[in-house]
Amino acid sequence: MSMFQCVTCMETLDAEMMIRHLSSSRHKAIIDVFREEDVKCEECQDPNVHTLQIIRFGGDDMSLLCNSCFSKEYSGSDKPNTCHSLANGSLLRFWDNYLKVRDCSCEQCGKDRHLNVNDEKKVLCDSCLSKVPPAQANRFISENSGRFLYLFLGIRESSNSKTVRRKGGRKVGRGRTIDKRRKPREKKPLTVHEQIAKMAYETKKQNNIIESDSTTSLKSFKGLKASTSSNSSKPQTLKSPSNGKGNGTSKTLGNEKSSSPKPSSKSRATNTRSGSKNCKTDARSFKHTTASISNNRFENKSDSPAVKTPEAKKRRDTKAKNNGTASKSHESLEEQSKGQRDKKNKNNSKSTSSVKDPVDRNARNDKNRRKEGIVNDRAKSTKSSSEKILDKTKKLPAADKEKGSIGDDSQKDDTEEIEEGEPIKRLTKYVPQMTYPDLQTYFNEYSYALFLEQRLENDFLLDFQIIWPKNQDESSFVVSMKMKNNTELEKLLPPNLARLGRLPFVNRQPLILVTKDESRVWYAYVKETALKRDLLTVLLELYPWNRSKLPVRSANDAFKILPCSAQVSRIFFAMTRVKNPKFIDLILGQKPIKQINFQNRLEFSKESFNESQRSAIQHVLNNSVTILQGPPGTGKTSTIEEIILQMIKNFHSFPILCVAASNIAIDNIAEKFMVNRPDIKILRIVSEGKEPQYNSEHPLGKICLHNMVYEQLPQDMKDNIAKLRGGRAKDVSKNQYNKLLSQQNNISDRHVLQAQILFTTNIAAGGRQLKAIQELPVVIMDESTQSSEASTLVPLSLPGIRTFVFVGDEKQLSSFSNVPQLEMSLFERVLLNGCYKKPHMLDTQYRMHPKISEFPIAKFYQGQLKNGVTEEQKSWEGIEYPLYFYHCDKGFESKVFNRQRGMRGFTYNNRYECEEIKKIIYKLILEKNVRTDQIGIITPYSAQRDLISEMLVADTVVNPQGFAMEQELDEADLLDAGIAHSNGKKNTINIINGVYIATIDSFQGHEKEFVIFSCVRNNKENRIGFASDRKRLNVALTRAKNGLVLVGNSEVFRKGDPLWRDYVEYLEDRGLIFNDIESY
């Protein structure tokens, strides 16, 4: 197959893709890459491909002419009847045939005149043919017969005497024969930028590949259109064996009644016929059961919710009983969960559903306390999460085990209430394993966990038509759907992008095929898309870790499809790229990780590093995997900076990639290099949504990739960007948009390939910017415990990694997810399963006043952490008590409700506490000489954060100039846009004249000289909710440098939780609980 290169932009593509490229970009000239030949008119040498056409004169000859030469030579009456042009999309498809005819010559002597061909496509001239025995010579036909090309090219249409024949017969002298060779096209030396672009293009191609045994394309796919259940008198049974995720005993599907109008008997589709031929199908009706995607257009059918008949249920129950309850197929997470779900549904009239929680996004649904209990149990047993769930479901009645599912949307109810920070009970059963037997099991477990998370975020697609492959063993299938007036697709693609030619799905995007009751799941990705008129056709291929075969006999309306977000797309793609044997061992947790201890002769950039920091740096230089524990204030950022400097100095290893879950952690490290090492080329890459925040005025604006790219764009492209950002996409043509993207990518590639250190977040590391890099020898992940294991796979799967450093603290808050399996970090799991025996710990803290750090060191770090500062160094003039608990019991808590997507969420605030906090701030500002930018206020609950912010904005002491409230947003890098975070803001910090007000979760990674902790909860029942979480309390108590003031009802917290009881008693013993603020 020929490959073509665009002379304008140097893009190299196959015939089909080049046709699309030329049509959209309007570039004019192309080259045949393999033959190094220009595509141009054979008469006037015009290279404008838009005016060229390949014409065939019956069975005589083929020519490549421009419109002008064609019009001159042929009148309207004698024009040939077969023309291939760019306009009808066939010019480049017939390029090889044209060259074959043009260069045709005798196989014996090389002459190109008086030729003959036989049915074996052997070509001989008249002279050579005369030497062939008569019996064989009779099988040849002459080029003057009018049938030459039919035999030579294998054209099946019959020759027609009425066809216009070429004047003078077949034109000779055009071909590259032995006698007359064309002079090779002179190559121009590539510029430096062109060399970089070429190298980046080749690397991107390699880094975007998903390895597959299938070579199926939309053009070659042949399949059967899935029928609707209303078209079959009998249900269609799934008979494929199943032994893993998405698998269960054979189930009867497709016996559901459709609410949509029944098609006429002529248009009904069945799959009972075999051996039928492929037929063209009108988009308005389906008249045949077979389908060829290269020729056909398919109709969308509306799908209705599944309704199982009693007969089907009876057959299913009987079959399940015969197969036994201990079959492997019941061990998949989705199958095991059904019994518990149904028991819950049976006992409660209010059922849960796939909807988002209205609770503010900035307070995570913390399940760490619950998770610690889970982890302790997991560490004692190797039994899988699937087996544990199965043990529970076995205790339920058989009938309860069989009915219902997590995804039964028909059971939606608006009355479910969820408290901020409380887990979604129906998902608490999905817990992580400590070890995995193989990658297939691992990927299956995490794929299902990602599915559970995504179903809370995204809507299912129901309006589509499935085309199953003819063979059940095939891994590809096709889905088609109407584009016009399709509300499901409109949600996925904004109108401005649709106008610019973008499609709702992109290559490699995961789409999850699910049965209506969600009992079976298939994970697939987009392999190819095509839009013909109003019909979007998508070729999907199963990921290799699927254990279920495609249900090729099932009805169309038995399924729904879940599209995945960009973040999850990168995680699924990362799963296909995990190849490093050492990282595979790390993921599976079956083998101990080798640790080499060797003392290199190093010259440290600073003499102030303590022994634990020096030891950690030495370990990183000698090992492929390092796990570094960094408690609060122990100098993690300085240690990471030194690791990078030593890597560059001693090993010349670059680019070095530094990633983290949040932007603030990455910014802290990047700022150090900007100030201390301006000689090193560094680059900050942010997600597209964060680009406006990181503008040229931002402290890191000068090193941000998107700012560098923008500055180097020509003015007309800058104007187009302004139009796109200003909502005027209609003023930007498709051609201008494509040119803009191409230019941005070229400039981006140049900067990325020249950088020594790259800073970005975990998920952003899987973006297009890093695809141009051939290998990344060193990756350092800060805040590893805040990165879920699923998101850690993205940087872990990047090419050419030789050294990977995990830096984190498992004693602090981990990532948020509605699914517990997605909460745990790989950092934490590796420590718990024991495959990393001796993690390095930074053992000296330099942040907190020793009186503030005393309790956290003893309670959370078992005395292994020591103070690197003295009380004198951290004392503040006028502050007698660095640690102060203001017992504030007069104001009770209030509930704050919010409703969204069928769920009623609520959080808490305490107005009386807010008023008292204002008095403390007055005291700090007016009496203790503390600046507003040295004060931080933290609280467990988002409603309290907002109430405090509201009061301080209007306060003339705190905000005398009446500045508007600012917000520092750190959007979810992972999947945190779940039920508790439906407003799209994960970590929100409100800033009022320098004062920071935030939830504890949002304030992790920050510090202030003075921190005020608003406890909020005050009730007769002594309930303190997720404020009891051990990790959350550790974070809250370790943010302050010089002074920590707690405001709350000490008795409620003493009685509400054992850990809080210990802390309150600790404060009482030292006389640090006060009934007023005057003593402070």
Secondary structure, 3 states (H helix, E strand, C coil): CCEEEECCCCCEEEHHHHHHHHHHHCCCCEEECCCCEECCCCCCCCCCHHHEEEEEECCCEEEEEEHHHHHHHCCCCCCCCEEEECCCCCCHHHHHHHHHHHCCCCCCCCCCCCEEECCCCCEEEHHHHCCCCHHHHCCCEECCCCCHHHHHCCCCCCCCCCCCCCCCCCCCCCCCCCCCCCCCCCCCCCCHHHHHHHHHHHHHHHHCCCCCCCCCCCCCCEEEECCCHHHCCCCEECCCCCCCCCCCCCCEECCCCCCCCCCCCCCCCCCCCCCCCCCCCCCCCCCCCEEECCCCCCCCCCCCCCCCCHHHHHHHHHHHHHHCCCCHHHHCHHHHHHHHHHHHHHHCCCCCCCCCCCCCCCCCCCCHHHHHHHHHHHHHCCCCHHHHHHHHHHCCCHHHHHCCCCCCHHHCCCCEEEECCCCCHHHCCCCCCCCCCCHHHHHHHHHHHHHHHHHHHCCCECCCEEEEECCCCCCEEEEEEECCCCHHHHHHCCHHHHHCCCCCCCCCCEEEEEECCCCCEEEEEEEEEEEECCEEEEEEEECCCCCCCCCCCCCHHHEEEEECCHHHHHHHHHHCCCCCHHHHHHHHCCCCCCCCCCCCCCCCCCCCCCHHHHHHHHHHHHCCEEEEECCCCCCHHHHHHHHHHHHHHHHCCCCEEEEECCHHHHHHHHHHHHHHCCCCCEEECCCHHHCCCCCCCCCCHHHEHHHHHHHCCCHHHHHHHHHHHCCCHHHCCHHHHHHHHHHHHHHHHHHHHHCCEEEEECCHHHCHHHHHCCCCCEEEECCHHHCCHHHHHHHHCCCCCCEEEEEECCCCCCCCCCCHHHCCCHHHHHHHCCCCCCCEECCEECCCCHHHHHHHHHHHCCCCCEECCCHHHHCCCCCCCCEEEEECCCCCCEEEEEEECCEEEEEEECHHHHHHHHHHHHHHHHCCCCCHHHEEEEECCHHHHHHHHHHHHCCCCCCCCCCCCEEEEECCCCCCCCHHHCCCCCEEEEEECCEEEEEHHHHCCCCEEEEEEECCCCCCCCCCHHHHCHHHHHHHHCCEEEEEEEEECHHHHHHHCHHHHHHHHHHHHCCCEECCCCCC
